[in-house]
Amino acid sequence: MSITRLQSGARMSQIVIHNDTVYLAGQVGTEGADIATQTRDALASVDALLAEAGTDKSKLLQVIVWLADMADFDRMNAVYDAWIDPANPAARACGEAKLATPGYQVEFIVTAAR
């Protein structure tokens, strides 16, 4: 069994790779920015972490989206829909949750294949 942890700290790793499955820590955007900016920033982080792990969004398996307010669903989706590879969409879930700090409006939890 092979497990690789990248960008690790005392509390968590940003990337964990088990065999050929890549797990990312929850990615958020710029605290206090509007939902579209936070979504773009968070998805840019997802792209960068996937690249570091040797994969990309065409190999997404699952995306879990947490919104601080479901009223932002359509605005988040406008950015997400422009980002996602339409030929390879992930299984996805979206729900409302209280996020780590009040300035965060969206968080993405991603699993991908390599």
Buried (B, 14 or more C-beta within 10 A) or exposed (E): EEEEEBEEEEEEBBBBBEEEBBBBBBBBBEBEBEBBBBBBBBBEBBBEBBEBBEBBBEBBBEBBBBBBEEEBBEBBBEBBEEBBEEEEEBEEEBEBEEBEEEBBBBBBBBBBEE
